[in-house]
Structures are given as C-alpha cells and as structure tokens.
Amino acid sequence: MREINHITGKQLAAARVLAGLDQSQLAKDANISAPTLCRMEACEGQVKGMANNVVAVVRALEAAGIAFLDGDYAGSGGPGVRLLAPARGSIDVDEKQVIQYRDVFENDAPPGAGG
C-alpha cells in the first residue's frame, strides 16, 4: 500500500467507480459509515479524516484490484488510479499466430556458434 498522506478525494471516488462499487458497498467493505466515505470523497486535495478510516478504504479498494498512482513516476500526469489485471488464470498463446518470422525465432546454428 502506498503512502496514504497523498491520497486525494478524487482518487478515492474514481477508484470506487473503476472498481464498480457504490458508496454503500465500499463503506461496508472498509467497515466505515457511508457518510464518512462521502465526506472523504468530497475532500478537495488530500483526504481529511481519521488515518485508520483512510487506510481501511484504500485497502478495500486495493483488494478490489485498484492501484493508486501518486504522480511521481516517469511520464506523470499527476495522481490517479489504475485497474490492475486480475491475477487469476493464464493467457494461452498460439505461436503460429504470434511469431511472424519463424526462421528468426528458430536457431539454425550449431550450439556455441555465437553470432
């Protein structure tokens, strides 16, 4: 979990919508009241409120697959949120559809030939 001191109200609201949750469901998941969550989302700039409530909401959103971006990364557009890819399942790949030039993919030199 990232530093909660930089979470904004707009990030919380955007993260909730991105996760497909309404305020009452997120409040329930975070074990806080819906009016408390509403006040947190309405904050201009940094979220104001009890730190344990902010942590609870952030953890509930992260459990729903949300990543918080603080804006300190390369190519920053400022603070934001991102929906993470689900960790379950794997992607099946058919090499016949992926590899365009098979002769480049397959090694035609003997072992140790270097290049």
KATA-V864221 format. One record per residue. N is the residue number from 1. RES is the residue in one small letter. SS is DSSP state (H for helix, E for strand, L for the rest). PHI is phi in whole degrees, 0 to 359 (* if undefined). Layout:
BEGIN
n:N res:RES ss:SS phi:PHI
n:N res:RES ss:SS phi:PHI
END
This chain:
BEGIN
n:1 res:m ss:L phi:*
n:2 res:r ss:L phi:279
n:3 res:e ss:L phi:299
n:4 res:i ss:H phi:281
n:5 res:n ss:H phi:294
n:6 res:h ss:H phi:249
n:7 res:i ss:L phi:287
n:8 res:t ss:E phi:257
n:9 res:g ss:H phi:299
n:10 res:k ss:H phi:294
n:11 res:q ss:H phi:297
n:12 res:l ss:H phi:299
n:13 res:a ss:H phi:296
n:14 res:a ss:H phi:295
n:15 res:a ss:H phi:296
n:16 res:r ss:H phi:298
n:17 res:v ss:H phi:294
n:18 res:l ss:H phi:298
n:19 res:a ss:L phi:281
n:20 res:g ss:L phi:76
n:21 res:l ss:L phi:249
n:22 res:d ss:L phi:267
n:23 res:q ss:H phi:299
n:24 res:s ss:H phi:294
n:25 res:q ss:H phi:292
n:26 res:l ss:H phi:295
n:27 res:a ss:H phi:300
n:28 res:k ss:H phi:296
n:29 res:d ss:H phi:298
n:30 res:a ss:H phi:269
n:31 res:n ss:L phi:61
n:32 res:i ss:L phi:231
n:33 res:s ss:L phi:278
n:34 res:a ss:H phi:297
n:35 res:p ss:H phi:299
n:36 res:t ss:H phi:296
n:37 res:l ss:H phi:298
n:38 res:c ss:H phi:301
n:39 res:r ss:H phi:295
n:40 res:m ss:H phi:297
n:41 res:e ss:H phi:292
n:42 res:a ss:H phi:279
n:43 res:c ss:L phi:297
n:44 res:e ss:L phi:276
n:45 res:g ss:L phi:77
n:46 res:q ss:E phi:302
n:47 res:v ss:L phi:294
n:48 res:k ss:L phi:256
n:49 res:g ss:L phi:151
n:50 res:m ss:L phi:294
n:51 res:a ss:H phi:303
n:52 res:n ss:H phi:293
n:53 res:n ss:H phi:290
n:54 res:v ss:H phi:297
n:55 res:v ss:H phi:300
n:56 res:a ss:H phi:298
n:57 res:v ss:H phi:292
n:58 res:v ss:H phi:298
n:59 res:r ss:H phi:296
n:60 res:a ss:H phi:297
n:61 res:l ss:H phi:290
n:62 res:e ss:H phi:295
n:63 res:a ss:H phi:294
n:64 res:a ss:L phi:274
n:65 res:g ss:L phi:97
n:66 res:i ss:E phi:257
n:67 res:a ss:E phi:246
n:68 res:f ss:E phi:266
n:69 res:l ss:E phi:252
n:70 res:d ss:L phi:271
n:71 res:g ss:L phi:91
n:72 res:d ss:L phi:262
n:73 res:y ss:L phi:255
n:74 res:a ss:L phi:298
n:75 res:g ss:L phi:74
n:76 res:s ss:L phi:298
n:77 res:g ss:L phi:248
n:78 res:g ss:L phi:102
n:79 res:p ss:L phi:297
n:80 res:g ss:E phi:194
n:81 res:v ss:E phi:223
n:82 res:r ss:E phi:219
n:83 res:l ss:E phi:272
n:84 res:l ss:L phi:279
n:85 res:a ss:L phi:292
n:86 res:p ss:L phi:297
n:87 res:a ss:L phi:278
n:88 res:r ss:L phi:271
n:89 res:g ss:L phi:79
n:90 res:s ss:L phi:233
n:91 res:i ss:L phi:261
n:92 res:d ss:L phi:278
n:93 res:v ss:L phi:238
n:94 res:d ss:L phi:258
n:95 res:e ss:H phi:301
n:96 res:k ss:H phi:294
n:97 res:q ss:H phi:268
n:98 res:v ss:H phi:264
n:99 res:i ss:L phi:271
n:100 res:q ss:L phi:280
n:101 res:y ss:L phi:245
n:102 res:r ss:H phi:300
n:103 res:d ss:H phi:296
n:104 res:v ss:H phi:282
n:105 res:f ss:H phi:287
n:106 res:e ss:L phi:276
n:107 res:n ss:L phi:280
n:108 res:d ss:L phi:253
n:109 res:a ss:L phi:255
n:110 res:p ss:L phi:291
n:111 res:p ss:L phi:304
n:112 res:g ss:L phi:80
n:113 res:a ss:L phi:288
n:114 res:g ss:L phi:61
n:115 res:g ss:L phi:208
END
